[in-house]
Amino acid sequence: MRTIGLLCILTLKAWGELRAGAAERDITPPAGAPLAGYYYNRAATGTHDPLHVKALVLESDGVRIALVTCDLTNLPESIASAARRQAGIPATHVMISATHTHTSPIVLGGFNRYNLSGEPKRMAEDYAARLPGIIAGAISDAVAHLQPARLSASIGNEASIAFNRRYWLKNGSVGWNPGKGNPEIVRPAGAVDPQIPLLYIEGVDGTPIAAYLNYAIHLDTIGGTEFSADLANPLSEALRAVKGKNFMTLFTMGCAGNVNHINVQSKVKQSGAGEAARIGTILAAAALKSMDRLEPVEDHRISARSEIVPLALRESTAAEQTQARATAATFGQTSAAPFLDLVKAARILEVAERKGVPLQAEVQVLRMGKDLAWVGLPGEVFVELGLQLKTQSPLRWTIVATQSNASLGYMPNRAAYAQGAYEVVSTRLAPGWAERLVERALAILSEGAKE
């Protein structure tokens, strides 16, 4: 296993002053740019609400970390790496997370399933070329705004808006998003995580600066063909209405690979701007309630470590690869092959393109003192793995931010493979390798706890 991180731990009994800075930049492309999120091509007709990159920089004793969120469906590793190299902070101290909103532009970088051509391809290429500089610019802006600050943490709870989207059916199979009121549903096939880890940053004079909020839910609520940050936008606006116009909220997706907002027992339609606003407002209310329980993070010693973990890939036969190439001819078309055929073909072709080279997954851990850590994982991790990581972490506050520094697709727990359904058809990983990422994260957390 190759370690690329730089472990920077300050052992002074009295540590320095904490400074914090926050900044954001608009990353909304023009109308006509191709939208990501699904298995067919569509062009944006406009903007419902702007997309942003948001950066929070924390500094103590001259050591900095940058926590960055982007209103994007996916963040290719090539884009994240380029932005981290330009950030002016050691790359291993920079965590860049995609919120996974499904109403954001296609970001080219490696394999993609969209078969873009002509003007849509030109727009996507131009966007990808400019994006790293914009992300790095937001980090630089946050550095320029560094000021003496206080950091507090709490854990909220909201169990009414997240649902496991995999269900045992009466025929003994597991269905993915089986539909509201489906009489074949027996019970959920997995868990949810109702916790809302929350960090609150304010100036030493009490001026609100920012909040960092994490929750395990898919951002696929608003729908349509307009750019939108989905529920992260009304969440941010609600907290800004309380904390002031300059207050910034960073949202990261927890382990929600098999979790979304659909309540199959409710007959109410759950899509559109109103639904995104409802869920975002509920999250904001839960965050505000948990602010009554904030406790100061007084140990400001900063450390950072990253490991590259090679992940074994799923195998396919020559016949499956031939069929996948035939199916791929319909990528991006409105009259494409059946959905799961598209999903399987995309997975087989991407894996085959690697010619046996394992996926390189970065496990990143940023720490502040003995109580607080952020864990960055590069994909859509199943909720059971996130619960394991947080439960077994030796730290009081462990925040798991997925879609961080890369987007390697679905990462199911081992038990899900025998159950099948969409996420398992899609995943590039062989069974058990997502657990390996959790093991490495826990090892890094435990090693740091001994320092």
Secondary structure, DSSP 8 states (H G I E B T S, - for coil): -EE---------SS---EEEEEEEEE----TT-BB-SSSB--B--EESS--EEEEEEEEETTEEEEEEEES-S---HHHHHHHHHTSSS-GGGEEEEE---SSSB---SS--SS---HHHHHHHHHHHHHHHHHHHHHHHHHHHT-EEEEEEEEEEE--SS-EE-EEEETTS-EEES--TT-TTEEEESS----EEEEEEEEETTS-EEEEEEEE------S-SSEE--TTHHHHHHHHHHHH-TT-EEEEEE-S-TTEES--TT--S---SHHHHHHHHHHHHHHHHHHGGG-EE-----EEEEEEEEEE-B----HHHHHHHHHHHTTTB-TT-S-HHHHHHHHHHHHHHHTTT--EEEEEEEEEETTTEEEEE-SSEE-HHHHHHHHHH-SSSEEEEE-SBS----EE--GGGTTT-SHHHHH--B-TTHHHHHHHHHHHHHHHHHT-
